[in-house]
Amino acid sequence: MGGSSNTFEGKAAFVTGAASGIGLAITKALVAKGANVMMADIDTARLTIELEAMNAPSQLSMVHCDTSDYASVEAARDATLARFGKVHYLFNNAGVSLAGRSGSFEVKDWQWITDVNLMGVVHGVEAFLPGMLAHGEDGCVINTASMAGHLTTAYMSPYHATKFAVVGYSEALYHELQKSPINVSVLCPTWVKSNIYNASLLSPTMTEDKAAEMSANPAYQATKALVDNGMSAETFAELVLTSIAKKRFFVFNDPEVRPVFDMRRDRILADFDACLADLESS
Ligand SMILES: NC(=O)c1ccc[n+]([C@@H]2O[C@H](COP(=O)([O-])OP(=O)(O)OC[C@H]3O[C@@H](n4cnc5c(N)ncnc54)[C@H](O)[C@@H]3O)[C@@H](O)[C@H]2O)c1
């Protein structure tokens, strides 16, 4: 896949969720293209293992960062600036999932997924964007949403709500930054191989009993199978860097969902036309 390596050579990136899956693959792809990367994650044990395995000490550093906590993101930003001087590419990628039936969720879990998936992205932008604009060089804010930020299924409402919010937030940010050297992209993948199916183990109300129940649930096993059989994170990361180099806003990876987009648009427009017809006839 094309994408000029000059876009990333010698530039600095901050990547959240860098210890696993998509964030780790993006880190590796950036390093291969000559970028410097601050890897940020709550899982510092795993970060350490992955950072050492890459063996690129002059290009890589790591920092503990809980994206749901603004003070933690500010501290991670300060560590990044101390190490690399400036940031060109901000990857707000860390995310978690939560499945269940509406009416039976713990409100604390809803708050948690909102704090990580939506506020984590907002915290990244609030902490890093002023500095990215101030240095005046080209860069990009890359927010990881999901195909679940466009199309919905049952029993994933917190995930869908947060990912729709990330898509909307990213679009608004794109409009705001049109006349600046900072571009915006939003990643909207379907199934990419990672550990995302285990993310709800991090939820505040998780217990050993709940974890055992969750892993025995057929819906969990079906999701795990879809993720395990998904696109490799490396292939997706290459597409991401190519898309950033081409200043593409949406990044999609799944040809099968095209007709479902058409169905959603048709349903919206059918209700739109029906409402206008009712207004005209009233
Ligand atoms: N894998 C997929 O199929 C898929 C599809 C669509 C979107 N996504 C999104 O991609 C992003 C990356 O997920 P992934 O699939 O690589 O999963 P993953 O679980 O392999 O990686 C997520 C990483 O985020 C970290 N993390 C979790 N909470 C955090 C927090 N509060 N602060 C900092 N780090 C935190 C985890 O420790 C982990 O290392 C997520 O936003 C996810 O919603 C994934």
The ligand as an SDF file (V2000), in Angstrom:
LIG
                    3D

 44 48  0  0  0  0  0  0  0  0999 V2000
  -10.6610   -5.0100   17.2300 N   0  0  0  0  0  0  0  0  0  0  0  0
  -11.7620   -4.6590   16.5960 C   0  0  0  0  0  0  0  0  0  0  0  0
  -12.4170   -5.4750   15.9230 O   0  0  0  0  0  0  0  0  0  0  0  0
  -12.2220   -3.2280   16.6570 C   0  0  0  0  0  0  0  0  0  0  0  0
  -13.2290   -2.8210   15.7750 C   0  0  0  0  0  0  0  0  0  0  0  0
  -13.6660   -1.4960   15.8290 C   0  0  0  0  0  0  0  0  0  0  0  0
  -13.0800   -0.6050   16.7060 C   0  0  0  0  0  0  0  0  0  0  0  0
  -12.1020   -1.0240   17.5680 N   0  0  0  0  0  0  0  0  0  0  0  0
  -11.5230   -0.0470   18.4790 C   0  0  0  0  0  0  0  0  0  0  0  0
  -10.1140   -0.0750   18.3410 O   0  0  0  0  0  0  0  0  0  0  0  0
   -9.5270    0.4760   19.5290 C   0  0  0  0  0  0  0  0  0  0  0  0
   -8.3810   -0.4010   19.9750 C   0  0  0  0  0  0  0  0  0  0  0  0
   -8.9080   -1.6550   20.4070 O   0  0  0  0  0  0  0  0  0  0  0  0
   -8.2550   -3.0580   20.0510 P   0  0  0  0  0  0  0  0  0  0  0  0
   -9.2040   -3.7740   19.1920 O   0  0  0  0  0  0  0  0  0  0  0  0
   -6.8570   -2.8970   19.6100 O   0  0  0  0  0  0  0  0  0  0  0  0
   -8.3660   -3.7560   21.5140 O   0  0  0  0  0  0  0  0  0  0  0  0
   -7.2790   -4.2370   22.5610 P   0  0  0  0  0  0  0  0  0  0  0  0
   -8.0770   -4.6170   23.7620 O   0  0  0  0  0  0  0  0  0  0  0  0
   -6.4000   -5.2680   21.9470 O   0  0  0  0  0  0  0  0  0  0  0  0
   -6.4150   -2.9300   22.8750 O   0  0  0  0  0  0  0  0  0  0  0  0
   -6.9390   -1.8590   23.6280 C   0  0  0  0  0  0  0  0  0  0  0  0
   -5.8490   -1.3050   24.5330 C   0  0  0  0  0  0  0  0  0  0  0  0
   -6.3980   -0.1840   25.2390 O   0  0  0  0  0  0  0  0  0  0  0  0
   -5.9340   -0.2220   26.5830 C   0  0  0  0  0  0  0  0  0  0  0  0
   -6.8450    0.5250   27.4420 N   0  0  0  0  0  0  0  0  0  0  0  0
   -8.0730    0.1660   27.8930 C   0  0  0  0  0  0  0  0  0  0  0  0
   -8.5660    1.1080   28.6940 N   0  0  0  0  0  0  0  0  0  0  0  0
   -7.6550    2.1100   28.7460 C   0  0  0  0  0  0  0  0  0  0  0  0
   -7.6000    3.3710   29.3920 C   0  0  0  0  0  0  0  0  0  0  0  0
   -8.5980    3.7870   30.1860 N   0  0  0  0  0  0  0  0  0  0  0  0
   -6.5140    4.1400   29.1980 N   0  0  0  0  0  0  0  0  0  0  0  0
   -5.4940    3.7170   28.4160 C   0  0  0  0  0  0  0  0  0  0  0  0
   -5.4770    2.5370   27.7830 N   0  0  0  0  0  0  0  0  0  0  0  0
   -6.5500    1.7400   27.9480 C   0  0  0  0  0  0  0  0  0  0  0  0
   -5.8730   -1.7100   26.9180 C   0  0  0  0  0  0  0  0  0  0  0  0
   -5.0080   -1.9420   28.0340 O   0  0  0  0  0  0  0  0  0  0  0  0
   -5.3480   -2.2980   25.6090 C   0  0  0  0  0  0  0  0  0  0  0  0
   -3.9460   -2.3550   25.5960 O   0  0  0  0  0  0  0  0  0  0  0  0
  -10.6720    0.6030   20.5370 C   0  0  0  0  0  0  0  0  0  0  0  0
  -11.0970    1.9530   20.5870 O   0  0  0  0  0  0  0  0  0  0  0  0
  -11.7610   -0.2800   19.9480 C   0  0  0  0  0  0  0  0  0  0  0  0
  -13.0490    0.1200   20.3630 O   0  0  0  0  0  0  0  0  0  0  0  0
  -11.6620   -2.3210   17.5590 C   0  0  0  0  0  0  0  0  0  0  0  0
  1  2  1  0
  2  3  2  0
  2  4  1  0
  4  5  1  0
  4 44  2  0
  5  6  2  0
  6  7  1  0
  7  8  2  0
  8  9  1  0
  8 44  1  0
  9 10  1  0
  9 42  1  0
 10 11  1  0
 11 12  1  0
 11 40  1  0
 12 13  1  0
 13 14  1  0
 14 15  2  0
 14 16  1  0
 14 17  1  0
 17 18  1  0
 18 19  2  0
 18 20  1  0
 18 21  1  0
 21 22  1  0
 22 23  1  0
 23 24  1  0
 23 38  1  0
 24 25  1  0
 25 26  1  0
 25 36  1  0
 26 27  1  0
 26 35  1  0
 27 28  2  0
 28 29  1  0
 29 30  1  0
 29 35  2  0
 30 31  1  0
 30 32  2  0
 32 33  1  0
 33 34  2  0
 34 35  1  0
 36 37  1  0
 36 38  1  0
 38 39  1  0
 40 41  1  0
 40 42  1  0
 42 43  1  0
M  CHG  2   8   1  16  -1
M  END
$$$$
